[in-house]
Amino acid sequence: MLNKELKLSTEEINTPTEWINNWKQPIIHILLFHYIFRAVGDSLRAFSYAYPVKKFSSAVWPYSQARFCIGSVAALIFWMIGEIIGDW
């Protein structure tokens, strides 16, 4: 009786993850592109803090225009593209 309760069929184990193996579904591509664009935006935001500052200027956001363009503008573009793809 105990053996019957402990046996699991392969259908019960694989059912929640079957969608991962089917790469032809469009939802997989949408999720993948959404993740990639969001990750690139996050990476650009992190890179902007590592970008060297040659001098402290009167710029308000972290002390240079290049850091603002990389960290906010470029990252925001990738974040928005990722959100648009994710909303489909």
DSSP file (Angstrom, degrees, kcal/mol; ACC not computed):
  #  RESIDUE AA STRUCTURE BP1 BP2  ACC     N-H-->O    O-->H-N    N-H-->O    O-->H-N    TCO  KAPPA ALPHA  PHI   PSI    X-CA   Y-CA   Z-CA
    1    1 A M     >        0   0    0      0, 0.0     4,-1.3     0, 0.0     3,-0.0   0.000 360.0 360.0 360.0 -38.0    0.0    0.0    0.0
    2    2 A L  H  >  +     0   0    0      1,-0.2     4,-1.7     2,-0.2     5,-0.2   0.874 360.0  55.5 -67.1 -36.8    2.8    2.4    0.8
    3    3 A N  H  > S+     0   0    0      1,-0.2     4,-1.3     2,-0.2    -1,-0.2   0.869 104.5  53.5 -64.0 -36.4    4.4    1.8   -2.6
    4    4 A K  H  4 S+     0   0    0      1,-0.2    -1,-0.2     2,-0.2    -2,-0.2   0.864 109.4  48.4 -66.9 -35.0    1.2    2.7   -4.4
    5    5 A E  H  < S+     0   0    0     -4,-1.3    -1,-0.2     1,-0.2    -2,-0.2   0.831 112.4  47.9 -74.3 -31.8    1.1    6.0   -2.6
    6    6 A L  H  < S+     0   0    0     -4,-1.7     2,-0.3     2,-0.0    -1,-0.2   0.661  87.2 101.7 -85.7 -16.7    4.7    6.9   -3.2
    7    7 A K     <  -     0   0    0     -4,-1.3     2,-0.4    -5,-0.2    -4,-0.0  -0.504  51.7-170.5 -71.5 132.3    4.7    6.1   -7.0
    8    8 A L        -     0   0    0     -2,-0.3     2,-0.1     3,-0.0    -2,-0.0  -0.981  16.8-132.3-121.2 135.1    4.5    9.2   -9.2
    9    9 A S     >  -     0   0    0     -2,-0.4     4,-1.3     1,-0.1     3,-0.3  -0.455  22.6-116.5 -80.4 159.5    3.9    9.0  -12.9
   10   10 A T  H  > S+     0   0    0      1,-0.2     4,-2.4     2,-0.2     5,-0.2   0.787 113.4  61.6 -67.8 -26.1    6.0   11.0  -15.2
   11   11 A E  H  > S+     0   0    0      1,-0.2     4,-1.3     2,-0.2    -1,-0.2   0.897 103.5  49.2 -65.8 -38.9    3.0   12.9  -16.4
   12   12 A E  H  4 S+     0   0    0     -3,-0.3    -1,-0.2     1,-0.2    -2,-0.2   0.847 114.8  44.5 -69.3 -33.2    2.4   14.3  -12.9
   13   13 A I  H  < S+     0   0    0     -4,-1.3     4,-0.2     1,-0.2    -2,-0.2   0.910 119.3  39.3 -77.2 -42.8    6.0   15.3  -12.5
   14   14 A N  H >< S+     0   0    0     -4,-2.4     3,-0.7     1,-0.2     4,-0.4   0.571  90.2  90.2 -87.7  -9.9    6.5   16.9  -16.0
   15   15 A T  G >< S+     0   0    0     -4,-1.3     3,-1.1     1,-0.2     4,-0.3   0.898  85.2  49.4 -59.1 -46.5    3.1   18.7  -16.3
   16   16 A P  G 3  S+     0   0    0      0, 0.0    -1,-0.2     0, 0.0     3,-0.2   0.767 118.1  40.4 -66.9 -21.8    4.0   22.0  -14.8
   17   17 A T  G X> S+     0   0    0     -3,-0.7     3,-1.0    -4,-0.2     4,-0.7   0.243  80.3 103.3-111.2  13.9    7.2   22.4  -16.9
   18   18 A E  H X> S+     0   0    0     -3,-1.1     3,-0.7    -4,-0.4     4,-0.6   0.856  74.9  62.8 -63.7 -33.6    6.0   21.1  -20.3
   19   19 A W  H 34 S+     0   0    0     -4,-0.3     3,-0.4     1,-0.2    -1,-0.2   0.745  94.2  62.7 -66.1 -22.4    5.7   24.6  -21.7
   20   20 A I  H <4 S+     0   0    0     -3,-1.0    -1,-0.2     1,-0.2    -2,-0.2   0.868 100.4  52.3 -69.8 -35.3    9.4   25.2  -21.2
   21   21 A N  H << S+     0   0    0     -3,-0.7     2,-1.0    -4,-0.7    -1,-0.2   0.656  93.9  76.9 -76.3 -15.4   10.2   22.4  -23.7
   22   22 A N    ><  +     0   0    0     -4,-0.6     3,-1.0    -3,-0.4     6,-0.2  -0.753  52.4 169.2-100.3  89.9    8.0   23.8  -26.4
   23   23 A W  T 3   +     0   0    0     -2,-1.0    -1,-0.2     1,-0.2     6,-0.1   0.507  65.3  75.9 -79.4  -4.3   10.0   26.7  -27.9
   24   24 A K  T 3  S+     0   0    0     -3,-0.1    -1,-0.2     4,-0.1    -2,-0.0   0.607  70.1 101.3 -83.7 -10.4    7.7   27.1  -30.9
   25   25 A Q  S X> S-     0   0    0     -3,-1.0     4,-1.0    -6,-0.2     3,-0.8  -0.553  73.6-136.7 -74.0 136.6    5.0   28.8  -28.8
   26   26 A P  H 3> S+     0   0    0      0, 0.0     4,-2.3     0, 0.0     5,-0.2   0.784  99.6  66.2 -65.5 -26.2    5.0   32.6  -29.2
   27   27 A I  H 3> S+     0   0    0      1,-0.2     4,-2.5     2,-0.2     5,-0.2   0.849  97.0  55.1 -65.5 -31.8    4.5   33.2  -25.5
   28   28 A I  H <> S+     0   0    0     -3,-0.8     4,-2.3     2,-0.2    -1,-0.2   0.919 109.2  46.8 -65.0 -43.1    8.0   31.7  -24.9
   29   29 A H  H  X S+     0   0    0     -4,-1.0     4,-2.8     2,-0.2     5,-0.3   0.901 111.9  50.9 -65.5 -40.5    9.5   34.2  -27.3
   30   30 A I  H  X S+     0   0    0     -4,-2.3     4,-2.4     2,-0.2    -2,-0.2   0.935 112.5  45.7 -63.0 -46.4    7.6   37.1  -25.8
   31   31 A L  H  X S+     0   0    0     -4,-2.5     4,-2.2     2,-0.2    -1,-0.2   0.896 113.9  49.6 -63.8 -39.7    8.7   36.2  -22.3
   32   32 A L  H  X S+     0   0    0     -4,-2.3     4,-2.5     2,-0.2    -2,-0.2   0.936 113.3  44.3 -66.1 -46.9   12.3   35.7  -23.4
   33   33 A F  H  X S+     0   0    0     -4,-2.8     4,-2.6     2,-0.2     5,-0.3   0.881 112.0  54.0 -66.2 -37.3   12.5   39.1  -25.2
   34   34 A H  H  X S+     0   0    0     -4,-2.4     4,-2.0    -5,-0.3    -1,-0.2   0.935 111.8  44.7 -59.5 -46.4   10.8   40.8  -22.3
   35   35 A Y  H  X S+     0   0    0     -4,-2.2     4,-2.5     2,-0.2    -2,-0.2   0.908 112.7  51.2 -65.4 -42.6   13.4   39.5  -19.9
   36   36 A I  H  X S+     0   0    0     -4,-2.5     4,-2.4     2,-0.2    -2,-0.2   0.937 112.0  45.4 -63.0 -47.4   16.3   40.3  -22.3
   37   37 A F  H  X S+     0   0    0     -4,-2.6     4,-2.0     1,-0.2    -1,-0.2   0.902 114.6  48.0 -65.6 -40.0   15.3   43.9  -22.8
   38   38 A R  H  X S+     0   0    0     -4,-2.0     4,-2.2    -5,-0.3    -1,-0.2   0.895 112.0  50.3 -65.5 -38.9   14.6   44.4  -19.1
   39   39 A A  H  X S+     0   0    0     -4,-2.5     4,-2.3     2,-0.2    -2,-0.2   0.882 109.0  51.0 -67.8 -38.1   18.0   42.9  -18.2
   40   40 A V  H  X S+     0   0    0     -4,-2.4     4,-2.5     2,-0.2    -1,-0.2   0.910 110.2  50.5 -64.5 -41.1   19.8   45.1  -20.7
   41   41 A G  H  X S+     0   0    0     -4,-2.0     4,-2.0     2,-0.2    -2,-0.2   0.911 111.3  47.6 -61.5 -43.0   18.2   48.1  -19.2
   42   42 A D  H  X S+     0   0    0     -4,-2.2     4,-2.2     2,-0.2    -2,-0.2   0.883 111.4  51.5 -64.9 -38.2   19.2   47.0  -15.7
   43   43 A S  H  X S+     0   0    0     -4,-2.3     4,-2.6     2,-0.2    -2,-0.2   0.900 109.1  49.6 -66.3 -41.0   22.7   46.4  -16.9
   44   44 A L  H  X S+     0   0    0     -4,-2.5     4,-1.8     2,-0.2    -1,-0.2   0.893 110.0  51.6 -64.1 -38.7   23.0   49.9  -18.4
   45   45 A R  H  X S+     0   0    0     -4,-2.0     4,-0.8     2,-0.2    -2,-0.2   0.916 112.8  44.9 -63.4 -43.0   21.7   51.4  -15.2
   46   46 A A  H >X S+     0   0    0     -4,-2.2     4,-0.8     1,-0.2     3,-0.5   0.876 111.0  54.3 -68.2 -37.1   24.4   49.5  -13.2
   47   47 A F  H >X S+     0   0    0     -4,-2.6     4,-1.1     1,-0.2     3,-0.5   0.837  98.6  63.4 -65.4 -32.1   27.0   50.4  -15.8
   48   48 A S  H 3< S+     0   0    0     -4,-1.8    -1,-0.2     1,-0.3    -2,-0.2   0.839 100.9  51.3 -64.3 -30.9   26.2   54.1  -15.4
   49   49 A Y  H << S+     0   0    0     -4,-0.8    -1,-0.3    -3,-0.5    -2,-0.2   0.758 110.5  49.0 -75.6 -23.2   27.3   54.0  -11.8
   50   50 A A  H << S+     0   0    0     -4,-0.8    -2,-0.2    -3,-0.5    -1,-0.2   0.588  85.2 109.5 -87.7 -12.3   30.6   52.4  -12.8
   51   51 A Y  S  < S-     0   0    0     -4,-1.1    16,-0.1    -3,-0.2     2,-0.0  -0.464  78.5-112.2 -65.9 129.7   31.2   55.0  -15.5
   52   52 A P        -     0   0    0      0, 0.0     2,-0.6     0, 0.0    -1,-0.1  -0.329  19.6-142.8 -69.9 145.2   34.1   57.2  -14.4
   53   53 A V        -     0   0    0      1,-0.1     3,-0.1    -3,-0.1    11,-0.1  -0.935  10.0-167.9-106.4 119.0   33.4   60.9  -13.6
   54   54 A K  S    S-     0   0    0     -2,-0.6     2,-0.3     1,-0.3    -1,-0.1   0.873  70.9  -4.8 -77.1 -37.0   36.3   63.1  -14.7
   55   55 A K  S    S-     0   0    0      8,-0.2     2,-0.8     0, 0.0    -1,-0.3  -0.991  74.2-104.4-152.7 156.0   35.2   66.2  -12.8
   56   56 A F        -     0   0    0     -2,-0.3     2,-0.1    -3,-0.1     8,-0.1  -0.747  46.4-179.7 -85.1 113.7   32.3   67.3  -10.7
   57   57 A S        -     0   0    0     -2,-0.8     6,-0.1     6,-0.7     7,-0.0  -0.306  45.6 -91.9-101.1-171.2   30.2   69.5  -12.7
   58   58 A S  S    S+     0   0    0     -2,-0.1     2,-0.1     5,-0.0     6,-0.1   0.343  81.7 127.0 -86.1   8.3   27.0   71.4  -11.9
   59   59 A A        -     0   0    0      4,-0.2     4,-0.4     1,-0.1    -2,-0.1  -0.410  53.5-148.3 -66.5 140.9   24.9   68.5  -13.2
   60   60 A V  S    S+     0   0    0      2,-0.1     3,-0.2    -2,-0.1    -1,-0.1   0.942  75.9  69.5 -79.0 -48.7   22.4   67.3  -10.7
   61   61 A W  S >  S-     0   0    0      1,-0.2     2,-1.0     2,-0.1     3,-0.8  -0.432 125.4 -39.7 -79.0 157.1   22.2   63.6  -11.5
   62   62 A P  T 3  S-     0   0    0      0, 0.0    -1,-0.2     0, 0.0    -2,-0.1   0.301  98.4 -80.2 -39.2  61.3   25.3   61.7  -10.6
   63   63 A Y  T 3  S+     0   0    0     -2,-1.0    -6,-0.7    -4,-0.4     2,-0.3   0.448 103.7  59.8  72.0  10.0   27.7   64.3  -11.7
   64   64 A S    <>  -     0   0    0     -3,-0.8     4,-1.3     1,-0.1     5,-0.1  -0.963  67.1-132.8-162.2 153.2   27.9   64.0  -15.5
   65   65 A Q  H  > S+     0   0    0     -2,-0.3     4,-2.5     2,-0.2     5,-0.2   0.841 107.1  58.1 -72.5 -33.4   25.7   64.1  -18.6
   66   66 A A  H  > S+     0   0    0      1,-0.2     4,-2.4     2,-0.2     5,-0.3   0.904 105.4  49.8 -64.3 -40.6   27.2   60.9  -20.0
   67   67 A R  H  > S+     0   0    0      1,-0.2     4,-2.8     2,-0.2     5,-0.3   0.876 110.9  50.4 -65.3 -36.0   26.1   59.0  -16.9
   68   68 A F  H  X>S+     0   0    0     -4,-1.3     4,-2.4     2,-0.2     5,-1.5   0.927 110.9  48.3 -66.5 -43.7   22.6   60.4  -17.2
   69   69 A C  I  <>S+     0   0    0     -4,-2.5     5,-2.7     3,-0.2     6,-0.3   0.899 119.9  37.7 -64.7 -40.3   22.3   59.4  -20.8
   70   70 A I  I  <>S+     0   0    0     -4,-2.4     5,-1.0     3,-0.2    -2,-0.2   0.944 123.1  40.3 -74.3 -48.4   23.5   55.9  -20.2
   71   71 A G  I  <5S+     0   0    0     -4,-2.8    -3,-0.2    -5,-0.3    -2,-0.2   0.786 132.1  15.9 -77.7 -29.1   21.8   55.3  -16.9
   72   72 A S  I  X5S+     0   0    0     -4,-2.4     4,-2.0    -5,-0.3    -3,-0.2   0.824 127.9  38.6-110.3 -52.0   18.5   57.0  -17.5
   73   73 A V  I  ><S+     0   0    0     -5,-1.5     4,-1.9     2,-0.2    -3,-0.2   0.976 123.2  36.1 -70.6 -56.3   17.8   57.6  -21.2
   74   74 A A  I  ><S+     0   0    0     -5,-2.7     4,-1.9     1,-0.2     5,-0.2   0.911 120.7  48.4 -65.9 -41.7   19.3   54.4  -22.7
   75   75 A A  H  ><S+     0   0    0     -5,-1.0     4,-2.6    -6,-0.3    -1,-0.2   0.901 109.9  52.7 -64.8 -39.4   18.2   52.2  -19.9
   76   76 A L  H  X S+     0   0    0     -4,-2.0     4,-2.7     2,-0.2    -1,-0.2   0.874 105.8  54.4 -64.4 -37.0   14.7   53.7  -20.0
   77   77 A I  H  X S+     0   0    0     -4,-1.9     4,-2.3     2,-0.2    -1,-0.2   0.939 111.7  43.9 -61.6 -46.5   14.4   52.9  -23.7
   78   78 A F  H  X S+     0   0    0     -4,-1.9     4,-2.4     2,-0.2    -2,-0.2   0.890 113.4  51.6 -66.9 -38.3   15.3   49.2  -23.1
   79   79 A W  H  X S+     0   0    0     -4,-2.6     4,-2.2     2,-0.2    -2,-0.2   0.924 111.3  47.3 -62.6 -43.5   12.9   49.1  -20.1
   80   80 A M  H  X S+     0   0    0     -4,-2.7     4,-2.6     2,-0.2    -2,-0.2   0.902 111.3  50.0 -66.9 -40.5   10.0   50.5  -22.1
   81   81 A I  H  X S+     0   0    0     -4,-2.3     4,-2.5     1,-0.2    -1,-0.2   0.921 111.5  50.2 -62.1 -42.5   10.6   48.2  -25.1
   82   82 A G  H  X S+     0   0    0     -4,-2.4     4,-2.3     1,-0.2    -2,-0.2   0.887 111.4  47.9 -62.0 -39.4   10.7   45.3  -22.6
   83   83 A E  H  X S+     0   0    0     -4,-2.2     4,-1.8     2,-0.2    -2,-0.2   0.883 110.5  51.2 -70.0 -38.0    7.4   46.4  -21.1
   84   84 A I  H  X S+     0   0    0     -4,-2.6     4,-0.6     2,-0.2    -2,-0.2   0.929 113.1  45.5 -63.7 -44.1    5.8   46.9  -24.5
   85   85 A I  H >< S+     0   0    0     -4,-2.5     3,-1.0     1,-0.2    -2,-0.2   0.913 112.9  51.3 -64.1 -41.5    6.8   43.3  -25.5
   86   86 A G  H 3< S+     0   0    0     -4,-2.3    -1,-0.2     1,-0.2    -2,-0.2   0.783 102.7  59.8 -67.5 -27.1    5.6   42.0  -22.1
   87   87 A D  H 3<        0   0    0     -4,-1.8    -1,-0.2     1,-0.3    -2,-0.2   0.646 360.0 360.0 -76.9 -14.1    2.2   43.7  -22.4
   88   88 A W    <<        0   0    0     -3,-1.0    -1,-0.3    -4,-0.6    -2,-0.1   0.519 360.0 360.0 -68.3 360.0    1.5   41.7  -25.6
